[in-house]
Amino acid sequence: MNIKIKSLKDFFKSSMVGPKEKGIQKNQIQTPLSGTYAGVDLRLLPRFISYKASLLKEKMTLKVVMAILLTVFCSHYLGTRLEVASLHKKLREKEYILAPGVLDFTTASPQAVPDSYVNDAMTDFLSDLGNVSANNIDEQYNTLKRFMSDQLKVTFEMETADWVTQVKSEGISQILTVIEKEIRTDEEGNYKVIATGRADFYASQQYLGHEDQVIEMALRLTSPKKGKRWYLQITSLSVSKADAFKVKTDLSKGTSK
């Protein structure tokens, strides 16, 4: 049995076709080239590969850092713009007011604004309007016009032009004594003021007489502006004699009935 197996092995061994029978060279393990090959010093190749890898890694790191910095900068810029836009929006909304001495935004709904604030503003406005002389009428009226709407400012200048000229040419002085003020408001930040007073007139230190007047003024809340003491805008203004105002009031009541 062993003889048969051995003979079979010899048969298969002799019948196998190897590289020699095929006429080709047997595979051999080749060693890497060393020294200089095609004009290139192969000893520097590992260091060159390491350098290129380090350079690529540095470039990738730099790109990542730049991308992070750009993202942070854009986020900061966008956040700043949104904050500025929000502040601008608040400054332009009539329901916000920055009252004197207050360091933060205060809601300026009519219920939140103290009556004393509107009353003090009206005292200033009436003083600028009614207490004038040849020396200060321009200054008084210019101060008052700073709180007027653009349309009212034009109308006021036209209606008071003759009076200003008369005061300057004749040296007239007017002193207004406010007797009573009535302030009405609505839910939208608008105020209606009716003030009754006595205007005394003087010229060359002589008393000319007096006139009972009724001053009607419409106001609305405005956004805070630098240099302005009061955040109220005058939208309409009229001065009439007390008798004429009484007749107008009686007529309006009769019409309403």
C-alpha positions as CSV (number, residue, x, y, z in Angstrom):
1,M,0.0,0.0,0.0
2,N,2.8,2.4,0.9
3,I,4.5,1.5,-2.4
4,K,1.4,2.5,-4.3
5,I,1.0,5.9,-2.6
6,K,4.7,6.7,-3.2
7,S,4.3,5.8,-6.8
8,L,1.3,8.0,-7.1
9,K,3.2,10.9,-5.6
10,D,6.1,10.5,-8.0
11,F,3.6,10.3,-10.9
12,F,1.9,13.6,-9.9
13,K,5.2,15.3,-9.2
14,S,6.6,14.3,-12.5
15,S,3.4,15.3,-14.3
16,M,3.2,18.9,-12.8
17,V,4.3,21.8,-15.0
18,G,6.5,24.4,-13.3
19,P,8.2,27.6,-14.3
20,K,11.1,25.6,-15.8
21,E,8.7,23.7,-18.1
22,K,6.9,26.9,-19.0
23,G,10.2,28.6,-19.9
24,I,9.8,31.5,-17.5
25,Q,11.8,32.7,-14.5
26,K,10.7,31.8,-11.0
27,N,9.2,34.6,-8.9
28,Q,11.8,36.2,-6.6
29,I,11.5,38.7,-3.7
30,Q,12.9,42.1,-4.8
31,T,14.6,44.4,-2.4
32,P,13.7,48.2,-2.5
33,L,16.0,50.4,-4.6
34,S,18.6,52.3,-2.6
35,G,21.0,55.1,-3.4
36,T,20.3,57.2,-6.5
37,Y,17.8,56.2,-9.1
38,A,17.0,58.2,-12.3
39,G,18.8,61.1,-10.8
40,V,16.8,61.1,-7.6
41,D,18.4,60.4,-4.2
42,L,16.1,57.8,-2.8
43,R,17.5,58.3,0.7
44,L,15.7,61.6,0.9
45,L,12.3,60.2,-0.1
46,P,11.1,59.3,3.4
47,R,11.9,62.8,4.6
48,F,10.2,64.3,1.6
49,I,7.1,62.3,2.2
50,S,7.1,63.3,5.8
51,Y,7.5,67.0,4.9
52,K,4.6,66.8,2.3
53,A,2.4,65.1,4.9
54,S,3.2,67.7,7.5
55,L,2.6,70.5,5.1
56,L,-0.7,69.1,4.0
57,K,-1.7,68.6,7.7
58,E,-0.7,72.2,8.4
59,K,-2.7,73.5,5.5
60,M,-5.8,71.5,6.6
61,T,-5.4,72.8,10.1
62,L,-5.1,76.4,8.9
63,K,-8.2,76.0,6.8
64,V,-10.2,74.6,9.7
65,V,-9.0,77.5,12.0
66,M,-9.9,80.1,9.3
67,A,-13.3,78.5,8.8
68,I,-13.9,78.7,12.6
69,L,-12.8,82.3,12.8
70,L,-14.9,83.3,9.8
71,T,-17.9,81.6,11.4
72,V,-17.3,83.3,14.7
73,F,-16.9,86.7,13.0
74,C,-20.0,86.3,10.8
75,S,-22.0,85.2,13.9
76,H,-20.8,88.2,15.9
77,Y,-21.5,90.6,13.0
78,L,-24.9,89.2,12.4
79,G,-25.7,89.3,16.1
80,T,-24.5,93.0,16.4
81,R,-26.6,94.0,13.3
82,L,-29.7,92.3,14.8
83,E,-29.1,94.0,18.1
84,V,-28.7,97.4,16.5
85,A,-31.8,96.8,14.3
86,S,-33.8,95.9,17.4
87,L,-32.7,99.1,19.2
88,H,-33.6,101.2,16.2
89,K,-37.0,99.6,16.1
90,K,-37.5,100.3,19.8
91,L,-36.4,103.9,19.4
92,R,-39.0,104.4,16.7
93,E,-41.9,102.8,18.4
94,K,-44.2,105.3,20.1
95,E,-44.9,102.9,23.0
96,Y,-41.3,103.4,24.3
97,I,-40.0,106.5,26.0
98,L,-36.7,107.4,27.8
99,A,-37.8,109.8,30.4
100,P,-35.2,112.2,32.0
101,G,-33.3,110.4,34.7
102,V,-34.3,106.9,33.5
103,L,-31.5,104.7,32.2
104,D,-33.7,102.1,30.6
105,F,-36.6,101.9,28.2
106,T,-39.9,102.6,29.8
107,T,-43.2,101.7,28.2
108,A,-44.9,104.9,27.2
109,S,-48.5,103.9,27.1
110,P,-50.7,106.7,28.3
111,Q,-51.4,104.8,31.6
112,A,-47.7,104.5,32.3
113,V,-46.6,108.1,31.6
114,P,-47.1,110.2,34.8
115,D,-49.5,113.0,34.6
116,S,-46.9,115.2,36.1
117,Y,-44.6,114.6,33.1
118,V,-47.2,115.8,30.6
119,N,-48.2,118.7,32.9
120,D,-44.6,119.9,33.1
121,A,-44.1,119.6,29.4
122,M,-47.3,121.7,28.9
123,T,-46.0,124.3,31.3
124,D,-42.9,124.7,29.2
125,F,-44.8,124.8,25.9
126,L,-47.2,127.4,27.2
127,S,-44.4,129.5,28.6
128,D,-42.6,129.5,25.3
129,L,-45.8,130.5,23.5
130,G,-47.2,133.1,25.8
131,N,-44.2,134.8,27.5
132,V,-42.5,136.8,24.8
133,S,-41.0,140.2,24.2
134,A,-39.1,142.0,21.4
135,N,-35.8,140.5,22.7
136,N,-36.7,136.9,23.1
137,I,-39.7,136.1,20.8
138,D,-37.5,134.4,18.1
139,E,-35.8,132.3,20.7
140,Q,-39.0,131.3,22.5
141,Y,-40.8,130.4,19.2
142,N,-37.8,128.5,17.9
143,T,-37.7,126.4,21.1
144,L,-41.4,125.7,20.8
145,K,-41.0,124.7,17.1
146,R,-38.5,122.0,18.0
147,F,-41.4,120.0,19.4
148,M,-43.8,120.6,16.5
149,S,-44.6,118.3,13.6
150,D,-43.2,119.5,10.3
151,Q,-46.7,120.5,9.0
152,L,-47.6,122.4,12.1
153,K,-44.2,124.1,12.1
154,V,-44.9,125.6,8.6
155,T,-48.4,126.7,9.6
156,F,-47.2,128.2,12.8
157,E,-44.5,130.3,11.1
158,M,-47.0,131.7,8.6
159,E,-49.6,132.5,11.2
160,T,-47.2,134.2,13.6
161,A,-45.1,136.2,11.1
162,D,-47.2,139.4,11.4
163,W,-47.3,139.1,15.2
164,V,-43.6,138.6,15.5
165,T,-43.0,141.7,13.3
166,Q,-45.4,143.8,15.4
167,V,-43.8,142.7,18.7
168,K,-40.3,143.7,17.4
169,S,-41.3,147.0,15.8
170,E,-43.5,148.2,18.7
171,G,-41.6,146.7,21.6
172,I,-44.5,144.7,22.9
173,S,-44.2,142.3,25.7
174,Q,-46.8,139.6,26.6
175,I,-47.0,137.7,29.9
176,L,-49.3,134.7,30.0
177,T,-50.8,133.5,33.3
178,V,-52.2,130.0,33.0
179,I,-55.4,129.7,35.1
180,E,-56.5,126.2,34.4
181,K,-55.3,123.2,32.3
182,E,-57.3,120.2,31.2
183,I,-55.4,117.1,29.8
184,R,-57.3,114.3,28.1
185,T,-55.7,111.2,26.7
186,D,-56.6,108.1,24.6
187,E,-55.2,104.6,24.4
188,E,-52.8,105.4,21.5
189,G,-50.6,107.9,23.3
190,N,-52.4,111.0,22.1
191,Y,-53.1,114.0,24.4
192,K,-55.6,116.8,24.0
193,V,-54.8,119.9,26.2
194,I,-57.1,122.8,26.8
195,A,-55.6,125.7,28.8
196,T,-57.3,128.9,29.9
197,G,-55.2,131.9,30.8
198,R,-54.8,135.6,30.9
199,A,-52.5,137.4,28.5
200,D,-51.2,140.8,29.7
201,F,-49.7,143.2,27.2
202,Y,-47.1,145.9,27.7
203,A,-45.3,148.4,25.5
204,S,-42.5,150.8,26.6
205,Q,-43.2,149.9,30.2
206,Q,-46.9,150.8,29.8
207,Y,-49.7,148.5,30.4
208,L,-51.9,148.1,27.3
209,G,-54.5,145.7,28.6
210,H,-55.2,142.0,28.8
211,E,-57.0,139.3,26.9
212,D,-58.6,136.1,28.2
213,Q,-57.3,133.3,26.0
214,V,-58.0,129.6,25.4
215,I,-55.1,127.6,24.1
216,E,-55.8,124.2,22.5
217,M,-53.0,121.8,21.8
218,A,-52.8,118.2,20.6
219,L,-49.8,116.1,21.5
220,R,-48.5,112.6,20.9
221,L,-45.7,110.5,22.3
222,T,-42.5,110.2,20.2
223,S,-39.3,108.2,20.4
224,P,-36.4,109.6,22.4
225,K,-34.1,112.0,20.6
226,K,-30.8,113.4,21.8
227,G,-31.1,117.0,22.9
228,K,-34.8,117.0,23.5
229,R,-36.1,117.3,27.0
230,W,-39.6,116.2,26.3
231,Y,-40.6,113.2,24.1
232,L,-43.9,114.8,23.1
233,Q,-44.7,116.2,19.7
234,I,-47.2,119.0,19.1
235,T,-49.5,118.1,16.2
236,S,-51.9,121.0,16.4
237,L,-52.1,124.4,18.2
238,S,-54.7,127.1,18.3
239,V,-55.1,130.3,20.4
240,S,-58.5,132.0,20.6
241,K,-60.2,134.5,22.8
242,A,-62.2,133.0,25.7
243,D,-65.5,134.4,24.4
244,A,-64.9,133.0,20.9
245,F,-64.0,129.6,22.4
246,K,-67.2,129.6,24.5
247,V,-69.3,130.4,21.4
248,K,-67.6,127.6,19.5
249,T,-68.1,125.1,22.4
250,D,-71.8,126.0,22.7
251,L,-72.3,125.6,19.0
252,S,-70.5,122.2,19.0
253,K,-72.7,121.1,21.9
254,G,-75.8,122.2,20.1
255,T,-74.8,120.3,17.0
256,S,-74.1,117.2,18.9
257,K,-77.6,117.4,20.5
